[in-house]
Amino acid sequence: MPTTQPTIVTIPCFSGAPWQDRQLAPFAGHKVRTMRLPEGLDNVEAYADFVAEQVADLDSYVLVGDSFGAVIALTLAVRQPVGLVALVLSGGFAANPLPRWKGIASRASRFTGAPLYRQGTLRYHAFQLASKFDAHAEIPLTQKDYRQLFIENTPWRSYTARVTSVVDFDVRDRLDRVEVPTLLVTPQDDKLVGDNAAKEMLAGIPGAREVVLPTTGHMFRFTHPDLYGHTIADFIDSVITATPLDLRGDEVR
């Protein structure tokens, strides 16, 4: 049980872009640390090493991972790092959920060059990210917006390296090593990751709980920053004020 307020550490999605002010607003009153993902790493463990360096000076912190950031947060959490008091995962997975052909096609993009990456790969990726609910979101966004997010934040070589990092990713046999309160925040509509990813984590992480946010898609950190952020903040506040029995899961179900 934390004796001081933990720092909320946000880990970005596949684009690598750090959380922006609107997305961080629901955490007002909390200590927050955000970051941009490093470029060019092709191994999830290496990303987890990077995050471990970012939190090395913190005595108490909560990892909040979005999409690819959830994969990184989970990879660090199974190491049982000192100082970790809670975990929030949204739109992530414990094993690569994509069909094999998608991984092969995405990795092949490294040979296509930057122009085809922008005009081909990113258009298809934006299609996968989009949801039927995006048009009526708190911040309505389109496939064009998602493509632009990657153009502005994700170099071609970093995109292909990140794809490579998850093709063989699988920590399902280590999920029981997560020993902190864990919240899975799941969108109602997720074409990219699908329904099974959250089910696997919910079944494997001891005491994990799930909140499905209605009328949201995979990009809900961007389209629904208020609903998304306040859901996370409420969970963190409950962890901070929980009794030791609560944290062990003996009373909270």
LOVEX-871685 format. One record per residue (C-alpha): x, y, z. Coordinates in steps of 0.001 Angstrom, whole numbers, plus 500000, padded with zeros to 6 digits. Last residue first. Layout:
N
XYZ
...
***
This chain:
253
485960491414493768
487324493650496525
487665492064499974
490546489602499720
491975491288496602
495389491743498149
495090495495497645
491726495534499367
493136493766502398
495887496378502652
493209499089502727
492491501124499614
492864504920499512
495597505009496882
494049502135494923
490655503841494782
492300507049493578
494042505069490833
490748503565489694
489021506948489646
491924508445487687
491707505704485040
487998506160484461
488532509933484548
491089509684481761
489002507565479404
485783509510479860
487586512840479505
489991511826476725
487287510254474543
488589510533470951
492341510613471643
492649508116474520
489760506300472850
491828505313469817
490745501656469907
487051502518469723
484458503953472094
480666503779472271
480679502218475747
483847502014477870
484430498431478976
485882498356482486
487889495313483483
489248493966486762
492459492092487466
492576490055490672
495414487811489506
496423488543485889
495755485517483663
492003485508483107
491715489272482657
494786489269480421
493379486564478160
489941488191478064
491472491550477138
493175490035474095
490134488006473047
487936490928472021
489821492306469024
493169494080468735
492822496231465614
489075496191465069
488322497407468586
484729498447469319
483528498646472930
486873499953474119
488605498164477007
490191499628480121
491892496781481977
492611497676485583
495300495991487654
495966496000491390
499576494840491861
501063491345491826
501670490729488131
503625487459488149
500487485526487202
500769487025483731
504015485166483065
502778482325480822
500797484815478757
503933486844478040
503908486454474232
505518488741471633
506565487007468405
505308489684466000
505405492383468682
508906493837468276
508862493530464476
505881495887464301
507772498313466507
510809498172464198
508594498746461143
507052501852462694
510406503128463934
511875502811460430
509022504798458875
509328507611461393
506378507953463765
505240511287465208
503957513616462508
503122511011459868
501702508762462580
499264511355463885
498451512307460278
497271508778459563
495052508920462625
493562512253461554
492878510966458026
491128507941459520
488789510389461201
488422512029464593
485531513457466599
486738514762469988
484126513866472594
483110511157470116
480328511239467538
482432510516464438
484644508055466283
481902505539467137
482185503384464008
485823502909464924
489132503679463221
492420502040464177
492279499400461461
491575502011458761
494450504128460084
496771501138459680
495656500696456063
496284504368455272
499581504216457157
500905501293455137
499957502702451737
500565506428451247
502911507144454169
504778503837454059
504791503950450248
506659507262450413
509029506087453191
510460503044451478
508955499687450592
511550497424452181
510616498184455781
506988497615454764
507735493894454694
507402493892458469
503797494997458106
502986492336455526
504571489577457599
502761490714460726
499472490948458890
499959487489457407
500441485971460857
497019487108462026
497251489815464687
496672489089468374
500361489215469426
500371487898472977
499636489612476302
497540492361474698
496877496084474775
493884498341474131
494078499793477624
496256498634480511
496343500257483948
498765498944486577
499141499627490270
501761499957493025
505050499706491101
507844500907493385
510146497885493032
509692496167489688
507740492887489539
509291491758486221
505751490956485056
505046494695485373
507709495690482839
506225493565480064
502733494715481046
503741498363480725
505321497730477307
502226495934475997
500046498692477462
502183501274475644
501455499423472412
497780500196473156
497846502775475993
499854502011479111
499316503547482530
502021502454484976
501362503573488539
504225504815490692
505805504740494129
509463505200495084
510357506922491808
513992507508490750
514163504473488455
510906505426486722
512337506601483381
515033503890483390
512388501195483791
510565502763480836
513624502257478620
514115498683479836
510467497994478989
511129499314475476
514091496942475231
511878494070476391
509472494926473583
512206494415470975
512673496303467679
513809499668469044
513991502284466275
512905505435468051
512383505998471745
508799506384472955
507821509880474053
507261510425477753
504805511221480520
505201511747484241
502275512728486418
501830513698490064
498128513885490737
495988516959491372
494824517092487769
494831513570486319
491670514206484261
493631516921482366
496295514525481030
494473513751477774
493728517425477176
497373518340477917
498881515799475501
500097512253476160
503379511468474448
503499510401470781
505141507019470134
502687506221467340
502325502717468776
500698504083471949
502310506103474707
503330505121478250
501883507275481043
503497507258484485
501120508337487251
503259509170490262
502148507570493503
500684509602496359
502567508723499482
502269505749501843
501523503343498986
500000500000500000
***
